[in-house]
Amino acid sequence: MKQQLSIIKIGGNIIENESELFKFLDLFSKIDRPKIFVHGGGKKANQVLEKMGIATKMVNGRRITDAESLDVAVMVYGGLTNKKIVSKLQSLQCNAIGMSGADGNSIHAHKRPVTDIDYGFAGDVDGVNTNLISNLLKLELSPVFCALTHDQKGQLLNTNADTIASELAIGMSTTFETTLYYCFELNGVLQNFQDKNSVIKKIDSNSYESLISEGSIANGMLPKMQNCFHALKNGVKEVRIGNLGLFEKENTNYTTLVL
Amino acid sequence: MKQQLSIIKIGGNIIENESELFKFLDLFSKIDRPKIFVHGGGKKANQVLEKMGIATKMVNGRRITDAESLDVAVMVYGGLTNKKIVSKLQSLQCNAIGMSGADGNSIHAHKRPVTDIDYGFAGDVDGVNTNLISNLLKLELSPVFCALTHDQKGQLLNTNADTIASELAIGMSTTFETTLYYCFELNGVLQNFQDKNSVIKKIDSNSYESLISEGSIANGMLPKMQNCFHALKNGVKEVRIGNLGLFEKENTNYTTLVL
């Protein structure tokens, strides 16, 4: 029987709120099995860009990672946010180790090809170094991944944190029985976006299609759900979406996704 | 017989010069034994402080690490510089992993006590997690340490990179036959500071005392040499000081320090 592994991605709004972040880190540190943490950067990168007088480049409403923005992403995601999380986890007796995809060649990617838009230094994941990450877990380390990968040719790449979490979960599911958690400010996937208590408890492939056609899954939730089902179709056992209550015993108010 | 280990610290002037840095990284990647890389931050942190409009605090000519400066140090040393080095080493088939002292609880320290000067978030090293670092080396990883430690209570600390290198060398010498390299822009310790070819080939405890009284070792070199002899007195086999030629075969133009 495969050992269980939890891969947990937390959203930017939790990262930015120190008391919420510390509450989460406390819950994370108490998970008594192999675990991996994935974080995005929140708005801190925007603040640093602004302070440094670097304009945020947008094309068709989408942010472009030029060389200067990439440097700031590496500083904020890979440096400030990642090391603060790691040092806080260490104080909670969780032996965390901060990682980008370049560290240990853990996640390799390629620069997104230029089509009608040139996204700049944005990475699409090619693969996960399951062997290296398994070895770190065997040392009882808890890897903390920021949203950066590399192309194995010396180029760092800005990469969507939801995607990093699902690709890690897919890669690790060859060795572990993997559950993927997306933890954010909402209680789960909502039937009615204006009613925070309308959590849909369970979504499978069939009800997923219905929810899309009903319009319950839209906007920011759509790519997240696509990541979830991509993970489920590729070996991940279960995906859970909810707020910090995901990690509290007795709580069942979250969304579970299965095939 | 203990296995050999090389611990190599490079100076800020090499970090700042991309062609020198890449030349060094190429030489480092070719070292065919367990190896650890330690880097400071160079002037990039000052540039970021300036761009962000954060004043550098100085007391009695010494820089003070206040909370804002620490954040910038964490961004630049732990993020930008460290991850760029790691991704470049990966492109050279060297399986590098970036580390601060918080990662894997690898180097723990305490905030320097306030005496006549309050240095702020400056760390004095208490110990090295030899077991964790040995395990990473067994996985054929090459740790790349930036100049940051932590206090195990959630506080990151800015720490002198020369000190990190010597403390790592001392800690690892319980398990490995450790050679410590300080690599910078000069050919070695110079008899006459104005003659770059006046390299002193060998310094031992006796000649060290004479050189100090003659004034050959002064200014920036003095704390570096103190770090070297501290390391030698605590189990490190040999220290070498020189430029990139330290890692080129046939070259003997550098300073070797022994007890």
Interface residues (C-beta under 8 A of the other chain):
Chain A: V48 K51 M52 G53 D71 V74 M75 V76 Y77 G78 G79 L80 N82 K83 K84 V86 S87 K88 Q90 S91 N95 A96 I97 G98 M99 S100 A102 D103 G104 N105 L132 N135 L139 L141 L148 H150 Q152 K153 G154 Q155 L156
Chain B: V48 K51 M52 G53 D71 V74 M75 V76 Y77 G78 G79 L80 N82 K83 K84 V86 S87 K88 Q90 S91 N95 A96 I97 G98 M99 S100 A102 D103 G104 N105 L132 N135 L139 L141 L148 H150 Q152 K153 G154 Q155 L156
